[in-house]
Amino acid sequence: MLRLSAIGDVCNAQAAALAILRQHPDTTVTWVINRTEASLLEGTEGCEFIIFDKRAGVAAYRHVWRELSGRRFDALLLMHASMRANVLSVGIKAKRRIGFDRARARDFQTLFSQERIARQPDPHVVDGFMQFVRHIGIATQEPQWDIPLSADDRAFAEQRRQAGRPLLVVSPCSSDRRNNFRNWPRDRFADACRYSVERHNAVVVVSGAGTTVEHDYAARIVAACGDAAQSVVGQTSLKQLYALIDAADLVIAPDSAAVHLASASRTALVGLYATSNPDRTGPYRGRDGLVNVYPDAVKQFLGQSVDAVRWGQRVRDPAALELISVEAVCERIDQLLSRNVA
């Protein structure tokens, strides 16, 4: 398997690896992956991780090719359609080289593959990954995930719980990329978290990677919630983050890695979607907790309906997030926390 990033996509792709291993438990899945993403999945039984460290430049390619030198695989699953991944695949020998269908084979991936998965109409990202394993004859069922956690990871999460109070994990920011408008306004996040404390006596833990923006979000939320909230922004490994989400009663996040980790752990989720289509990139599980204004954003900012735009079309306007009201998020908080209590 060649899937380098991002965290949410790599989490989703684990379901494909596990599907292979369930049907062929004596085999090994060798996975070429970025260093950060590998830290989440490290310890997955049956998986060998070959690290691609893009910070090393050309040396990163040489490292992977050297690690795999002299090996020839039954199949190479090109599950990452990017020029970096395409070039990296050149040095990996396999009897079969399988890529995306033409509609999804970006950056000339068809030149680097010999076979293509079947085209699917408007697929979810997870379904696209599962199509790879079906292509090689694996009888797939409902996708499953199993992210290994140590006792220390679980202890880290349990230390944030308080007896008799629901644990709300908030991951307010998506990845910091150009024109990647997914973050709900700070003050609205703070208002929703304050509501969860006042109405449900929740304990709030704010997570994030440690950027200035994430620290600012955390400061606003903690100020709004007082002693009921704490920030672990920039203080967790990916496994500790997953342990927190797994231990939580509820997660609130925009389109980001956190929603996919919540889906993998079956933790109740309020997902905030305005600029991206949750039918494509949303959580595979827990869809009933979404606040989805993407159709409204497409109409208001693109002047079209969802059916008329390209599948996965992004709305590149930060004002789209303002279509998500605090009231709508609080309604989901009520529904999901009340369900957990019941």
Secondary structure, 3 states (H helix, E strand, C coil): CECCCCHHHHHHHHHHHHHHHHHCCCCCEEEEEEHHHHHHHCCCCCEEEEEECHHHCHHHHHHHHHHCCCCEECCEEECCCCHHHHHHHCCCEECCEEECCCCCCCCCHHHCCCEECCCCCCCCHHHHHHHHHHHCCCCCCCCCCCCCCCHHHHHHHHCCCCCCCCEEEECCCCCCCCCCCCCCCHHHHHHHHHHHHHHHCCEEEECCCCCHHHHHHHHHHHHHHHHHEEECCCCCCHHHHHHHHHHCCEEEEECCHHHHHHHHHCCCEEEEECCCCHHHHCCCCCHHHCEECHHHHHHHHHCCCHHHCCCCCCCCCHHHHHHCCHHHHHHHHHHHHHHHHC
